[in-house]
Amino acid sequence: MALPANPKLMSIRTFLKKKAELPPSHRLVFTNGCFDILHPGHVDLLARARALGDSLVLGLNSDESVKRLGKGDDRPLNTQEERAFVLAGLACVDCIIVFHESTPLELIKAVRPQVLVKGGDWTPEAIVGREVVEQSGGVVRSLPLLPGYSTTGFVARIRKGGVKEEG
């Protein structure tokens, strides 16, 4: 069965047309990732990223891109369309653009955000696109992660048939 239309999922061309209509003072935030199984850590990070500006653009790794990242032969567990549909349900996500490259660098160059955000497992110096954003006068933020949540850990727990222990 096909998923309903997803107005937040758009091509870079469509996004750039919409961006051209925004006022110059509009503060655009960008983050990216696989978001294979949405969990509280993702939602927390996305909400805090969105709070840094006026809108949040999410670069979503394509299915092929996820496979190249070496997360496992069975990943992604959800297709890019399914992942985008779930992410679009979050009020903090304003736009989703799927990228097919191994990194979001070309997408960041096209989007030109004022704020670039990744989770705290990335040092600011290691964040792809940092130079592009900083050269344009933007800022790069590595936000602390919500402890105890990761898709890899979640998948491992499922495979073991276990439930997350409180603590």
N, C-alpha and C positions, 0 to 999 in steps of 0.2 A: 504494500500500500504506500502510495506517495505521501510525503509530508506536506502539510499546508504551506502556502507561500511564506517566505521569510523576508519581510521588507528590510530587515537590518543587514542581510547578506547582500553585498554588492561588489561589482567589479571595481577595479581602481579607476577606470574611466568615469563610472557613475559617481564614485566618491568625489573625484576631483571637480566634477560639475557642481555637486552639492557644496563642496568646500569653497568654491568661488563665490557662492552666495552668502557666506558667513561674514559677519563684520570683522574688521581687522583686529579688534580686541579679543576675538574668540580664542580661548586657550585650549588647544587640541592636545590630548594625552594619547599616547600609543603604548600598547604592550602586545606581547605575542606569546604563543605557546601552542601545545597540542590539545590540551583540555580534553583528554580522552574519556575520563570519567569525572564529571564535575563533582567536587567535594567541598567541604567547608573552607579549606585552605584557598581554593580557587576563588570562591565567592568573596571571601575576606580581602584577598589581594585585589581583585577587580574593583570592589567598592572603594577601597582606599586609593587606588589609582585614579578612578573617576573623580574623587574628591579633590584631586590636584588641578582640575581644570574644568572646562565647560562641556566637554564631550570626550568620550573614550572610543578610540578606534582600536579594534582587536585584530591583529594579524594572526590568522589561524593556519597552522601547518596543514598542508594537504595530506591525504592518505599516503601518497608516495614519499613526501617529505618526512613523515613520521617514521616510515619504514627505514629510511636512510639514516635516521638518528640512532638506530641500533637499540631501540627499546624492547626488542623481542620480535620473533617471527610472527607472533599472533597479534601484534599491535599495528594500527590502532584497533581497539575493540569496537569502537563506533565509527561509522563513516564520517567524512568531513561534513556531509549534509546533516547528519544526525547531531554531530557536535555543534555545528553552527546553529541549528534549531534550538537546542537546549540553551546555549549561551544567549541567544536572542531573547529568551524569556527573562533575562536579568535586566532590571531597570537601569543598572549602571553601565550597561553595554549599549552604545549608540550605533555602532557600525561594525560589521565583520567583513574582513577581506581575506580570502583564502590565498596563500602563497605557496608556490610549488618548489621554490629553491630550498637549499639546505639551511639558509639563514634568511632573516627578514630584511637584509641590508637594502636591496633594491626597492622593497616596499617602503621602507623608512625614508629613502631618498625621494620617493614619489609623494608620500604623505606629508613630509616636512612638519612633524609635530613640534610643539613648544616644550613638551615634557615627554621623556622616554622612561618607561618604568619596567623593571623586572623584579622578580622575587629575590629575597635576601641570600639565596644560594648563588647569586651572581654578584661579583664585586663590580662597582661602577666601571672600572677600567676594562673589564671583560665583556661588558654589554655591547652586543653588536649594534652598530649605528651611533654609538656615543659621539664619535668625532663629527658626524653629519649634524647631529642635533646641537652640539656645543658650538660648532662653527657658525650656526645660524642664530646663536644667542639663546638657545634653549637650555634646559637642565635635564640631567639624568639622575634617576633615583633608583636605588636598590632598597626595596621595602622588606622589613622583617617578615618571615613566613609564620603562619599560625602553626605552632609546634604539633607534631604528631600526624600530619596529613600529607600524603603523597599518593599519586595514582599507582606508582610502582609498589608501595607498601600495601595499598588496598588490594591490588591484584594478587600479591603474595598471600595475604590473609585469606582471600577467597579460595585460592588453590589449596591452602591448608585446611579449609573448612572451618576456619576460626572466626571469632568475633573480636573486634577491637576491645582491648582491656582498658578500663578507666585508669587514669593515673597521671 
